[in-house]
Each structure stands twice: as structure tokens, then as C-alpha cells.
Amino acid sequence: MELANITKQRLLDAQNKGYTAIITTYNSNPLDPIWTFEKVKRERLKQFSEELTDTFQLCYSISEAIKTIDEYAFIGKVKLLD
């Protein structure tokens, strides 16, 4: 497993591989979070995000992250499984 910076290209690559969400790992440092890509059905994203807030995890739709990363860059690293 490799850690890499989150970039627009990484988000696009993940989306092309079928991932729909980017979430922080459990107990991730809020000042330097580690993110992972997840495959969540689009209609379940909102509920999934709300469930994760109970464990202080964050969840964003990858499509929304791609639209906003130029203005609001993600901090931290992403875990790459390849």
C-alpha cells in the first residue's frame, strides 16, 4: 500500500475505476488525515456519510470533490491499493 497526495488526477483515476466516495480512515489525524476511496451506491452516499460522522470520519462524493478541489484542496494523503 502506498500513500500519495490527493490531486484532481487521483480523484479522476479513482472515479474511472468505479469509486464513488472518498472517506477519512478511522482515527485519522484531523490535521493530516488519511483518505481512502470507497465504492458506495450513489443513492446511499448521504446516509453513509451521516453514519460515518458518529465515528468522526468524513465522507465526500468523488464527483463533488473533483468539482471543488481547485478551490478547496483536500489536505492529507490518500491510501493507494495498487
KACORMO-V140685 format. One record per helix or strand. SS is the DSSP state (H for helix, E for strand). FROM is the first residue (numbers start at 1). TO is the last residue. Records with the same first field share a line. If there is no record, write none. Layout:
SS: FROM-TO + FROM-TO
This chain:
E: 2-5 + 21-24 + 34-38 + 59-61 + 77-80
H: 8-16 + 42-53 + 62-68
